[in-house]
Amino acid sequence: MKALIDELIEVTGESYVSTDSAVLVGYCTDWTGHRGGLALAVVRPADAREVAAVLSICVNHEVAVIPQGGNTGLVLGAVPDLHASTPVIIISMVRLNTIGSVDELSGQVTAGAGATLADVQRAARAVGWEYAVDIAARDSATIGGTVATNAGGIHVIAYGMTRAQVTGIEAALPLTSPTLIDHLGGLAKDNTGYDLASALTGSEGTLAIITAVRVKLHRPMDRTSLALIGTDSYDTALRLISSAVRPGIRVRAAELMDRFGLEITLGLIGQMSPLSQEHELVLLLEIADGGDASGFVADELSERDTVIAVDAANQEQLWSLRERHTEAYSAFCIQRGLAAPHKLDVSIPLSRLADCAQLLNDRVRAHPGVVVFGMFGHAGDGNLHVQVCGPAANDESVAELILHTVAECGGSVSAEHGIGRLKAKWLPLSRSPHEIAVMRAIKAAWDPNGVMNPGVLFSE
Ligand SMILES: Cc1cc2nc3c(=O)[nH]c(=O)nc-3n(C[C@H](O)[C@H](O)[C@H](O)COP(=O)(O)OP(=O)(O)OC[C@H]3O[C@@H](n4cnc5c(N)ncnc54)[C@H](O)[C@@H]3O)c2cc1C
């Protein structure tokens, strides 16, 4: 392995290759605290050319690689498999963080894969544009990581997922000599065969390493209002969301929280509930009202327990109730001496959301060892984040139950976090054998030497 490390150092310089286990642990442990197996080394190239060189060295040494961005992924895609016997190199993309200037004519910007989502959002906002993808992990998640996972987030209901924003890509291919593909032109119309940017979007580091992306921006919407609304059922919440869509009014976000999740999040941030009563479900609805949402408010909200925030500071406070849910569940369970929560991101057809949520509630609560169960998520997209504490971290029975229930409801085992290593064995619940065979053939075409993130997406 010395020859491999020496060649890597030759490309990036000694400061950017680490084999020190104290350093490696940080790169091999994910956001939830899950500790993966130890990598041979972490390499932090400076630019696309170095990424391509590092990748080809790994191919020639037949060593697997894991591309890593902000390491905020929640499906074990960016950390080594705890049980893998083959050596692996982590290629960290955080030094590729340059952001170009916004192209005012096309409303697009090109960013290095390692730029954080928050930095891309800030760069767009500074010149009067908005990048539509937004997630609570924005300060650490990278634009390359969000493309590699096809991240969703809070504005999918208005703008679609990351795939809908990507207009171009640059990537290093896993071949024996350094190879980059560059398709960053951002043409609005470009019907020249297979869309490789789209293929890499959601590929979770299994095909190539994304080194830069070009994304579409939007002009910010007019004044927005944020309403926190007490409701009693999923059906009522969905009806409210659909009745908010009126001429001139656009729903920008529609998030649901259950009673328990809201309670522990309020506990975490040391706040009282802004609502006057307790409710089984609470809906956070952001609407761009073009100056007047009074019709919707009068028709739907006047009789409900509701708080409306119009100014930025109040909106931020209401948003923190939703955005700190993931953290609140982790803190609550760990403080009680339970294993870190099982966090399962799933999506369900809207027409079946209420029934399926009830089914999940009944089945999971009755499952042996379950102490804590709750759900929150992007309700307008049928996307629930199911949280369960009690069963040990390596007990897969509760995930098995939840994912089979979701499949029974016609849903997807992954709404937005991806498959990673965590859900690879359940991919067949959402994809047919023919689809998986095509996906494997695509992988073999991009990654003929099989070095890209083995164990992610397909169980080995
Ligand atoms: C508090 C919190 C809230 C979250 N909320 C959301 C949410 O609302 N919606 C959502 O979709 N996700 C959410 N996530 C999950 C996570 O933030 C996203 O999956 C994000 O897109 C990961 O970006 P990253 O840079 O951290 O990628 P990493 O975690 O580093 O990597 C994720 C995957 O992408 C691959 N990868 C990373 N960079 C590259 C690259 N340059 N080229 C090729 N492959 C690459 C990795 O190999 C891995 O498989 C949340 C996470 C946290 C901790």
PDBQT file of the ligand as one rigid body, heavy atoms in Angstrom, charges set to zero:
ROOT
HETATM    1  C1  LIG A 501     -30.156  17.449   9.842  1.00  0.00    +0.000 C 
HETATM    2  C2  LIG A 501     -30.246  16.835   8.477  1.00  0.00    +0.000 A 
HETATM    3  C3  LIG A 501     -31.310  17.158   7.639  1.00  0.00    +0.000 A 
HETATM    4  C4  LIG A 501     -31.412  16.595   6.368  1.00  0.00    +0.000 A 
HETATM    5  N1  LIG A 501     -32.472  16.939   5.587  1.00  0.00    +0.000 NA
HETATM    6  C5  LIG A 501     -32.559  16.429   4.351  1.00  0.00    +0.000 A 
HETATM    7  C6  LIG A 501     -33.668  16.791   3.505  1.00  0.00    +0.000 A 
HETATM    8  O1  LIG A 501     -34.570  17.528   3.891  1.00  0.00    +0.000 OA
HETATM    9  N2  LIG A 501     -33.696  16.259   2.263  1.00  0.00    +0.000 N 
HETATM   10  C7  LIG A 501     -32.712  15.430   1.792  1.00  0.00    +0.000 A 
HETATM   11  O2  LIG A 501     -32.797  14.991   0.643  1.00  0.00    +0.000 OA
HETATM   12  N3  LIG A 501     -31.680  15.063   2.577  1.00  0.00    +0.000 NA
HETATM   13  C8  LIG A 501     -31.569  15.543   3.827  1.00  0.00    +0.000 A 
HETATM   14  N4  LIG A 501     -30.520  15.175   4.631  1.00  0.00    +0.000 N 
HETATM   15  C9  LIG A 501     -29.534  14.193   4.134  1.00  0.00    +0.000 C 
HETATM   16  C10 LIG A 501     -28.240  14.810   3.518  1.00  0.00    +0.000 C 
HETATM   17  O3  LIG A 501     -28.011  16.114   3.993  1.00  0.00    +0.000 OA
HETATM   18  C11 LIG A 501     -28.330  14.803   2.009  1.00  0.00    +0.000 C 
HETATM   19  O4  LIG A 501     -28.349  13.484   1.546  1.00  0.00    +0.000 OA
HETATM   20  C12 LIG A 501     -27.186  15.558   1.298  1.00  0.00    +0.000 C 
HETATM   21  O5  LIG A 501     -27.507  15.656  -0.060  1.00  0.00    +0.000 OA
HETATM   22  C13 LIG A 501     -25.825  14.896   1.448  1.00  0.00    +0.000 C 
HETATM   23  O6  LIG A 501     -24.819  15.796   1.014  1.00  0.00    +0.000 OA
HETATM   24  P1  LIG A 501     -23.317  15.616   1.516  1.00  0.00    +0.000 P 
HETATM   25  O7  LIG A 501     -22.447  16.612   0.810  1.00  0.00    +0.000 OA
HETATM   26  O8  LIG A 501     -23.260  15.649   2.993  1.00  0.00    +0.000 OA
HETATM   27  O9  LIG A 501     -22.995  14.163   0.968  1.00  0.00    +0.000 OA
HETATM   28  P2  LIG A 501     -22.282  12.938   1.710  1.00  0.00    +0.000 P 
HETATM   29  O10 LIG A 501     -23.041  12.552   2.916  1.00  0.00    +0.000 OA
HETATM   30  O11 LIG A 501     -20.845  13.219   1.874  1.00  0.00    +0.000 OA
HETATM   31  O12 LIG A 501     -22.462  11.799   0.593  1.00  0.00    +0.000 OA
HETATM   32  C14 LIG A 501     -23.730  11.292   0.280  1.00  0.00    +0.000 C 
HETATM   33  C15 LIG A 501     -23.616  10.330  -0.918  1.00  0.00    +0.000 C 
HETATM   34  O13 LIG A 501     -23.204  11.041  -2.083  1.00  0.00    +0.000 OA
HETATM   35  C16 LIG A 501     -21.938  10.571  -2.563  1.00  0.00    +0.000 C 
HETATM   36  N5  LIG A 501     -21.165  11.761  -2.956  1.00  0.00    +0.000 N 
HETATM   37  C17 LIG A 501     -20.893  12.865  -2.205  1.00  0.00    +0.000 A 
HETATM   38  N6  LIG A 501     -20.227  13.764  -2.930  1.00  0.00    +0.000 NA
HETATM   39  C18 LIG A 501     -20.051  13.232  -4.175  1.00  0.00    +0.000 A 
HETATM   40  C19 LIG A 501     -19.438  13.684  -5.378  1.00  0.00    +0.000 A 
HETATM   41  N7  LIG A 501     -18.861  14.873  -5.461  1.00  0.00    +0.000 N 
HETATM   42  N8  LIG A 501     -19.453  12.853  -6.454  1.00  0.00    +0.000 NA
HETATM   43  C20 LIG A 501     -20.056  11.624  -6.395  1.00  0.00    +0.000 A 
HETATM   44  N9  LIG A 501     -20.660  11.155  -5.276  1.00  0.00    +0.000 NA
HETATM   45  C21 LIG A 501     -20.661  11.948  -4.182  1.00  0.00    +0.000 A 
HETATM   46  C22 LIG A 501     -21.324   9.801  -1.399  1.00  0.00    +0.000 C 
HETATM   47  O14 LIG A 501     -20.448   8.788  -1.860  1.00  0.00    +0.000 OA
HETATM   48  C23 LIG A 501     -22.566   9.246  -0.722  1.00  0.00    +0.000 C 
HETATM   49  O15 LIG A 501     -23.005   8.078  -1.362  1.00  0.00    +0.000 OA
HETATM   50  C24 LIG A 501     -30.409  15.699   5.918  1.00  0.00    +0.000 A 
HETATM   51  C25 LIG A 501     -29.337  15.370   6.749  1.00  0.00    +0.000 A 
HETATM   52  C26 LIG A 501     -29.249  15.930   8.006  1.00  0.00    +0.000 A 
HETATM   53  C27 LIG A 501     -28.074  15.571   8.863  1.00  0.00    +0.000 C 
ENDROOT
TORSDOF 0
